[in-house]
C-alpha cells in the first residue's frame, strides 16, 4: 500500500490525469458578401438610393409650407416657423377646395374597380384550381393571352364601343368594365398559382364535413390567400387611382377623376399657385398611403413570404 502511494506521489500529474485535448478551432472564412468592405459598400449604396428616393418627397413637403414667392425664389429655401403655420392654413385649404371632389371620385372609382377585379379573379382562380371541366387549360391559356396585348392598343376600338355602342360616355361603368375585363387576367394567373399551393387535405376535409363551394371559398380560400388578395387590391387601386389616359377620354366635368384634373391645372400650379400645387399633391397621396399602410402588415409578415410560391 505504501509502495503504491509512493509511486503515485512520484508520478507526474500529467501521467495520472492527462490534460484534456486541445480544441482545434477552425478559422471560419467569411463569405465575400459578409466582409466589412462589401457591407460598407452595400450600406453606402442603399443610403444613396434612399436619399434620392426621398428628395422629391422632401421638396414637395418643404414647398407646400411656403408662399408662392418663396417657392419661385428657391425650392430649397427654408421658411421660418411663423411662416409655416400661416402658409399651411392658406395652401392646404385652397388645395383641398380644388381637388376634394375629384379625389373622392378617384377613391370611389378605384375602390370599386379593385373590389370587382379581386372578387372576379379570385372566384375564377378557385374554379380553375378546385374544379374539373372540359378544356380547362385551354380556357386558362386564352385568359393569359390577354396579357400579351398592350392595353393602349385597344383604346382605338374601346372608346367608340363604350361611348357610342354602349352609350357609356361620362359614366363610371365605362371605367369599371375595361378594368375588370383586362385586369383579371393577371390577377387570375397570380391567384391560381397561389391557390394551387394550399393544402388539398384541408379542402377535402371541409367537403367531407358538408361544406359547399361558397363556404369553402369564403372560410378557407380567402383567409389563406389574404396576403396575395391585398397585394392585388393595392396594385389595382393604385393603378386606377393614378390613371390619366382612359379617364380623361371617357369622363368629363364633375365626373372626372383626380389625375386629369391635376394635369389640367399643372400650368396654373407652375405659374401662380406653386405652393398650392405642392399641397394638392400631398393631399392627393393620402388615399394611396392609407391603402398601402393597411396592407403593409401582411406584406411584411411571414404569411406572405411563406404562401407565395411562384
C-alpha positions as CSV (number, residue, x, y, z in Angstrom):
1,X,0.0,0.0,0.0
2,X,2.8,2.4,0.9
3,X,4.6,1.4,-2.3
4,X,1.6,2.3,-4.4
5,X,1.2,5.7,-2.6
6,X,4.9,6.4,-3.2
7,X,4.6,5.5,-6.9
8,X,1.6,7.8,-7.2
9,X,3.4,10.6,-5.3
10,X,6.5,10.3,-7.6
11,X,4.5,10.1,-10.8
12,X,4.0,13.4,-12.7
13,X,0.5,14.8,-12.6
14,X,0.2,14.8,-16.4
15,X,0.5,11.0,-16.4
16,X,-2.1,10.5,-13.6
17,X,-4.7,12.8,-15.1
18,X,-3.9,13.5,-18.7
19,X,-4.7,17.1,-19.7
20,X,-7.7,17.4,-22.0
21,X,-7.1,17.6,-25.7
22,X,-6.7,21.0,-27.1
23,X,-9.6,22.1,-29.1
24,X,-8.8,22.9,-32.6
25,X,-10.6,26.0,-33.7
26,X,-11.2,26.2,-37.4
27,X,-10.7,29.6,-38.9
28,X,-14.1,30.4,-40.3
29,X,-13.8,32.2,-43.6
30,X,-16.3,35.0,-44.3
31,X,-18.3,34.9,-47.5
32,X,-17.4,37.6,-49.9
33,X,-20.7,39.4,-49.3
34,X,-20.1,39.3,-45.5
35,X,-16.8,41.1,-45.5
36,X,-16.7,44.5,-44.0
37,X,-15.7,46.5,-47.2
38,X,-18.5,44.8,-49.1
39,X,-21.1,45.6,-46.3
40,X,-19.9,49.2,-46.2
41,X,-20.4,49.4,-50.0
42,X,-23.9,47.9,-49.6
43,X,-24.9,50.4,-46.9
44,X,-23.5,53.4,-48.9
45,X,-25.3,52.3,-52.0
46,X,-28.6,51.8,-50.1
47,X,-28.2,55.1,-48.3
48,X,-27.7,56.9,-51.6
49,X,-30.7,55.3,-53.1
50,X,-32.9,56.2,-50.1
51,X,-31.7,59.8,-50.2
52,X,-32.5,60.0,-53.9
53,X,-35.9,58.4,-53.3
54,X,-36.8,60.9,-50.5
55,X,-35.6,64.1,-52.3
56,X,-38.9,64.5,-54.3
57,X,-41.0,64.0,-51.1
58,X,-38.8,66.4,-49.2
59,X,-39.1,69.1,-51.9
60,X,-42.9,68.6,-52.1
61,X,-43.4,68.9,-48.3
62,X,-41.0,71.8,-48.0
63,X,-42.6,73.9,-50.7
64,X,-46.1,73.2,-49.5
65,X,-45.1,75.2,-46.4
66,X,-44.0,78.3,-48.2
67,X,-45.6,81.1,-50.2
68,X,-45.6,81.3,-54.0
69,X,-42.9,83.9,-54.0
70,X,-40.7,81.8,-51.7
71,X,-41.1,78.8,-54.0
72,X,-40.3,80.9,-57.0
73,X,-37.2,82.2,-55.4
74,X,-35.8,78.8,-54.4
75,X,-37.3,75.4,-53.9
76,X,-34.7,74.5,-51.3
77,X,-35.0,77.6,-49.0
78,X,-36.4,77.0,-45.5
79,X,-39.3,79.1,-44.2
80,X,-39.5,80.4,-40.7
81,X,-41.7,78.7,-38.1
82,X,-44.2,81.6,-38.0
83,X,-44.5,81.5,-41.8
84,X,-45.0,77.7,-41.8
85,X,-48.2,77.8,-39.7
86,X,-49.6,80.7,-41.7
87,X,-48.8,79.1,-45.1
88,X,-50.3,75.7,-44.1
89,X,-53.7,77.2,-43.4
90,X,-53.7,79.0,-46.8
91,X,-52.1,76.4,-49.1
92,X,-53.8,73.3,-47.8
93,X,-57.2,75.0,-47.6
94,X,-57.0,76.2,-51.2
95,X,-55.7,72.8,-52.4
96,X,-58.4,71.0,-50.5
97,X,-61.2,73.1,-52.2
98,X,-59.7,72.4,-55.6
99,X,-59.2,68.7,-55.5
100,X,-61.5,67.2,-52.9
101,X,-64.4,66.5,-55.2
102,X,-62.2,64.8,-57.8
103,X,-60.2,63.0,-55.2
104,X,-63.4,61.4,-53.8
105,X,-64.4,60.4,-57.4
106,X,-61.0,58.7,-57.8
107,X,-61.3,56.9,-54.5
108,X,-64.8,55.6,-55.3
109,X,-63.9,54.5,-58.8
110,X,-60.6,52.9,-57.7
111,X,-62.2,51.1,-54.8
112,X,-65.0,49.6,-56.8
113,X,-62.5,48.6,-59.6
114,X,-60.2,46.9,-57.1
115,X,-63.0,45.1,-55.3
116,X,-64.6,43.8,-58.6
117,X,-61.3,42.8,-60.0
118,X,-60.2,40.9,-56.9
119,X,-63.5,39.2,-56.4
120,X,-64.0,38.0,-60.0
121,X,-60.4,36.9,-60.4
122,X,-60.3,35.0,-57.1
123,X,-63.6,33.2,-57.9
124,X,-62.2,32.2,-61.4
125,X,-58.9,31.0,-59.8
126,X,-60.9,28.9,-57.3
127,X,-62.8,27.3,-60.2
128,X,-59.6,26.6,-62.2
129,X,-57.8,25.1,-59.2
130,X,-60.6,23.1,-57.4
131,X,-62.9,22.1,-60.2
132,X,-62.6,19.8,-63.2
133,X,-64.2,20.8,-66.5
134,X,-63.5,20.2,-70.2
135,X,-60.8,22.3,-71.9
136,X,-59.8,23.9,-68.6
137,X,-56.2,24.5,-69.5
138,X,-57.2,25.8,-73.0
139,X,-59.5,28.4,-71.5
140,X,-56.9,29.4,-69.0
141,X,-54.4,29.9,-71.8
142,X,-56.9,32.2,-73.5
143,X,-57.2,34.3,-70.4
144,X,-53.4,34.6,-70.2
145,X,-53.1,35.6,-73.8
146,X,-54.7,38.9,-72.9
147,X,-51.5,39.8,-71.0
148,X,-49.6,39.7,-74.3
149,X,-51.6,42.6,-75.8
150,X,-50.8,46.1,-74.5
151,X,-53.9,47.8,-73.2
152,X,-53.2,51.0,-75.1
153,X,-53.6,49.2,-78.4
154,X,-57.3,48.6,-77.7
155,X,-58.1,52.3,-77.0
156,X,-59.0,53.0,-80.6
157,X,-61.8,50.4,-80.6
158,X,-62.6,50.6,-76.9
159,X,-63.5,54.2,-76.9
160,X,-66.2,54.1,-79.7
161,X,-67.5,50.9,-78.3
162,X,-68.0,52.4,-74.8
163,X,-69.0,55.9,-75.9
164,X,-71.2,55.2,-78.9
165,X,-72.2,51.5,-78.9
166,X,-73.0,51.2,-75.2
167,X,-73.7,54.9,-74.6
168,X,-71.5,55.0,-71.5
169,X,-69.7,58.3,-72.2
170,X,-69.2,60.1,-68.9
171,X,-70.3,57.0,-67.0
172,X,-68.2,55.2,-64.4
173,X,-69.3,51.9,-65.9
174,X,-67.0,52.7,-68.9
175,X,-64.1,52.8,-66.4
176,X,-65.0,49.7,-64.4
177,X,-65.8,47.4,-67.3
178,X,-62.4,47.6,-69.0
179,X,-60.6,47.3,-65.7
180,X,-62.3,44.2,-64.6
181,X,-62.1,42.7,-68.1
182,X,-58.4,43.3,-68.7
183,X,-57.1,43.3,-65.1
184,X,-58.5,39.9,-64.1
185,X,-56.1,38.1,-66.5
186,X,-53.0,39.0,-64.5
187,X,-54.9,38.5,-61.2
188,X,-56.2,35.1,-62.3
189,X,-52.7,33.9,-63.1
190,X,-51.4,35.2,-59.8
191,X,-54.3,33.7,-57.7
192,X,-54.3,30.4,-59.5
193,X,-50.6,29.9,-58.7
194,X,-51.2,30.9,-55.1
195,X,-54.4,28.8,-54.6
196,X,-52.6,25.8,-56.0
197,X,-50.1,25.8,-53.2
198,X,-52.8,25.5,-50.5
199,X,-53.0,22.0,-48.8
200,X,-55.6,19.9,-50.6
201,X,-56.3,17.9,-47.4
202,X,-57.9,21.0,-45.8
203,X,-60.4,21.3,-48.7
204,X,-61.2,17.6,-48.8
205,X,-61.8,17.6,-45.0
206,X,-64.2,20.6,-45.4
207,X,-66.1,18.8,-48.2
208,X,-66.4,15.7,-46.1
209,X,-67.9,17.8,-43.3
210,X,-70.5,19.1,-45.7
211,X,-69.1,22.5,-46.7
212,X,-70.2,23.7,-50.1
213,X,-68.1,25.7,-52.6
214,X,-69.3,29.1,-51.3
215,X,-68.4,28.2,-47.7
216,X,-65.0,26.8,-48.7
217,X,-64.3,29.9,-50.8
218,X,-65.1,32.4,-48.0
219,X,-63.9,30.4,-45.0
220,X,-60.8,28.7,-46.4
221,X,-59.6,30.1,-49.7
222,X,-59.9,33.8,-48.9
223,X,-58.3,33.7,-45.4
224,X,-55.4,31.5,-46.8
225,X,-54.9,33.9,-49.7
226,X,-55.5,37.2,-47.9
227,X,-51.9,38.4,-48.5
228,X,-52.0,38.0,-52.2
229,X,-55.5,39.4,-52.4
230,X,-54.4,42.5,-50.6
231,X,-51.4,42.8,-52.9
232,X,-53.6,42.7,-56.0
233,X,-56.1,45.0,-54.4
234,X,-53.4,47.6,-53.7
235,X,-51.9,47.4,-57.1
236,X,-55.3,47.7,-58.8
237,X,-56.4,50.5,-56.6
238,X,-53.1,52.4,-57.2
239,X,-53.1,51.9,-60.9
240,X,-56.7,53.1,-61.3
241,X,-56.2,56.0,-58.9
242,X,-53.2,57.3,-60.9
243,X,-54.8,56.6,-64.3
244,X,-54.9,59.5,-66.7
245,X,-55.4,58.5,-70.3
246,X,-58.6,56.4,-70.2
247,X,-60.4,58.5,-67.6
248,X,-59.5,61.7,-69.4
249,X,-61.0,60.3,-72.6
250,X,-64.2,58.8,-71.2
251,X,-65.1,61.2,-68.4
252,X,-65.6,64.9,-68.2
253,X,-67.0,67.7,-66.0
254,X,-67.7,66.8,-62.4
255,X,-67.3,63.1,-63.2
256,X,-63.6,63.5,-63.8
257,X,-61.1,61.7,-61.5
258,X,-58.2,63.4,-59.8
259,X,-55.2,62.8,-62.2
260,X,-56.7,64.5,-65.3
261,X,-57.7,67.5,-63.1
262,X,-54.2,67.8,-61.6
263,X,-52.7,67.7,-65.1
264,X,-55.2,70.3,-66.4
265,X,-54.2,72.6,-63.5
266,X,-50.5,71.9,-63.8
267,X,-49.9,75.2,-65.8
268,X,-51.7,77.2,-63.1
269,X,-49.7,75.4,-60.3
270,X,-46.4,76.0,-62.1
271,X,-47.1,79.7,-62.6
272,X,-49.2,81.4,-59.9
273,X,-50.1,78.8,-57.4
274,X,-46.9,76.7,-56.9
275,X,-47.2,76.3,-53.2
276,X,-50.9,75.3,-53.5
277,X,-49.9,72.8,-56.2
278,X,-47.4,71.1,-53.8
279,X,-50.1,71.0,-51.1
280,X,-52.5,69.4,-53.6
281,X,-50.0,66.7,-54.5
282,X,-49.6,65.8,-50.8
283,X,-53.3,65.7,-50.2
284,X,-53.8,63.6,-53.3
285,X,-51.3,61.0,-51.9
286,X,-53.3,60.4,-48.7
287,X,-55.6,57.6,-50.1
288,X,-52.6,55.7,-51.5
289,X,-50.7,56.0,-48.2
290,X,-53.8,54.8,-46.3
291,X,-54.5,51.8,-48.5
292,X,-50.8,50.7,-48.6
293,X,-50.5,51.1,-44.8
294,X,-53.5,48.8,-44.2
295,X,-51.8,46.1,-46.2
296,X,-48.2,46.7,-45.1
297,X,-48.5,44.4,-42.2
298,X,-49.4,41.4,-44.4
299,X,-46.6,42.3,-46.8
300,X,-44.0,42.2,-44.0
301,X,-45.4,39.1,-42.3
302,X,-44.2,35.6,-42.8
303,X,-47.6,34.6,-44.2
304,X,-46.9,36.4,-47.4
305,X,-43.4,35.0,-47.9
306,X,-44.4,31.5,-46.9
307,X,-47.5,31.4,-49.1
308,X,-46.2,32.9,-52.3
309,X,-44.7,30.1,-54.4
310,X,-44.1,31.2,-57.9
